[in-house]
Amino acid sequence: MAVRPRQMNLALYNASGGLSVGSWRRAGSTSERLLGLPLLAEIAQQCERACMDALFLADNVSTGPSDFRQALNYPQEPMTALGALSALTDRIGLIATGSTTFTQPYNLARYMASIDHLSGGRAGWNIVTSFLGADNFSAAAIDHDERYRMADEYMAVVTQLWDSWQDDAIVDDKSTGMWADPARIHPIDFAGEYFTVRGPLNVPRPPQGWPVFAQAGSSAAGLAFASKWADLIFTPQPALEGAQRFYSDVKKRAVDAGRDPDAVRILPALVVIIGDTETEAKRIAEELLDLIDFEAGRADVQRFITPVDISDLDLDEPIPAERLLPPEQVQAAQTRYRQIYDRAITGATVRELIRFKAGVSDALRLVGTAEQVADVMESFFTHGAADGFMFQPSYMPGGLDGITDRLIPVLRERGLFRTEYTGTTLRENLGLERPGAGAS
Ligand SMILES: Cc1cc2nc3c(=O)[nH]c(=O)nc-3n(C[C@H](O)[C@H](O)[C@H](O)COP(=O)(O)O)c2cc1C
C-alpha cells in the first residue's frame, strides 16, 4: 500500500470581524452581518471548499462593556453555532471552545455528543480552563494549577460518560421492541474530588467515540494536561527556534504519557496577511494599524494584562511599575501576560502597548505573498516545529480569501496539503484513531 506523504493540518480560528483590533472598520468588512448564521455558514463553507481540517470557534465567558465597543470575535455561544453549522457543512471539522471551570461535565458531554451525532462525527472540543468569569457563574475564582487538576478529573468524567454507552448499544429491533439494549448502557458512578456523576449519559456514544480534543495550555500545568489529553495543540510561537523547542518538548511529554507522538498534532497559530505583492501585503498591515480605536485597543490589552488595571491611565503614560505584578504571580494566562509585561516593565506607554498588541501578535505573524508565507510554513513543517497551523486572518473576509484562494493552492503545488477529504469524520481526516469503548 502506498504510504501517504505527511501533510499539514490546517484550521481556521474564526474571527468573523477580523483578528486585528480595528479591522472590522475596513471597507468591505462584514461587521453588519456578524450575528446571523449566513456569515458563519459562508466562512465554514469556504474553509470546507478548501478542504481545511477544521473551523475553530473561540469563546470567553467574561467580557466587559468596553469589549463590545469593537466587533467582538466570538459573538455567539460556540456549541449553539456548531449545531447550526452541522446542517450546513458536510466534511469540515467543527471545534467549539468549552470551559472545564464553568460547565458541568455532564452538560459538556451532552453538547459535544450531540454535535458529533448531528454532524456525522465532525465535532471537536477546545478544552479551556477559565480564571475570569467566576462572577458570572455564582462561583469563586480558582487558582491556575488547581483549575488544571480539576480539568484532569473533568476529562475522566466526560470520557467515561461518552463510554457509558457501548458502541453496539443501539439494536433498533422492531420485532422485539428494543431500540437500545439497557444491558449495554452503564452508570459510571463517578465520585471524585470535584465531581460526582452517576451517569449514564442521556446521549448515545458519539460517532467518533470521543470528540477530537484541542488544547492551548502553555504553562507547566497546561502543557502537562495538553500532552496527556489533546489531539490538537494550539500554540503561539513567533519564531522557528522556540517553536522547535516547544514541539520536541510536547512530543516527548506525549511519549512519556504513553502516547504515539504523531497522534498529538501541534498547530502554531499563524496571523497572516497575504498580498499579490509583498508591498501590497505590507500596505494592508499598515492600514490595519491606522484603524485602531485606542479605547477599544485598551480593552484588548486589558484582557491580556488582567489583573493589572490600566483603565485610568493616559494613553501616553507607561503603566506604573508598582502596578505590574511579576508574571509568576498572575493567575490568568501567564504567557500572554508576560508578553505585555516584558514591554510594560521597560516603560512602554499604553498607546505603544496597544499598537504592539494589535500589530505584532504573540503568534507567528507573516505578511507577504502566498509564496513567501508558504516558505515559512514549509520550513516550520519540515524542521520539527509544526504539524500544521491555525490561521488567524487579520481582517475579514479578504484575509480568508488570501488563505483559501492564494495560499492553499501554493501549499498543494508543493504537496503539503490535501486536495480532497479522505475521511468522513474529523478523526479520519486527521488520521487519528477512534477510541474504543472503555478506552478511558
Ligand atoms: C490559538 C489559541 C486559542 C485560544 N483560544 C481560547 C479560547 O477560545 N478561550 C479561552 O478561554 N482561552 C483560549 N486560549 C488560551 C488557552 O486556553 C490558555 O489558557 C493559554 O494559552 C494560557 O495557557 P495556560 O492556561 O497553560 O496558562 C487560546 C490560546 C491560543 C494559543
The ligand as an ORCA input file, in Angstrom:
! r2SCAN-3c Opt
* xyz 0 1
  C      -4.723     29.818     19.409
  C      -5.247     29.926     20.807
  C      -6.626     29.972     21.021
  C      -7.142     30.100     22.314
  N      -8.492     30.171     22.483
  C      -9.011     30.336     23.723
  C     -10.422     30.470     23.910
  O     -11.204     30.440     22.965
  N     -10.884     30.656     25.173
  C     -10.058     30.701     26.269
  O     -10.558     30.861     27.391
  N      -8.711     30.582     26.121
  C      -8.183     30.408     24.878
  N      -6.815     30.311     24.716
  C      -5.963     30.362     25.923
  C      -5.510     28.974     26.351
  O      -6.615     28.135     26.611
  C      -4.600     29.009     27.587
  O      -5.316     29.383     28.719
  C      -3.468     29.970     27.411
  O      -2.740     29.605     26.259
  C      -2.556     30.028     28.630
  O      -2.032     28.794     28.982
  P      -2.157     28.246     30.475
  O      -3.634     28.031     30.702
  O      -1.387     26.959     30.474
  O      -1.597     29.290     31.397
  C      -6.271     30.186     23.429
  C      -4.885     30.143     23.219
  C      -4.363     30.016     21.926
  C      -2.878     29.992     21.736
*
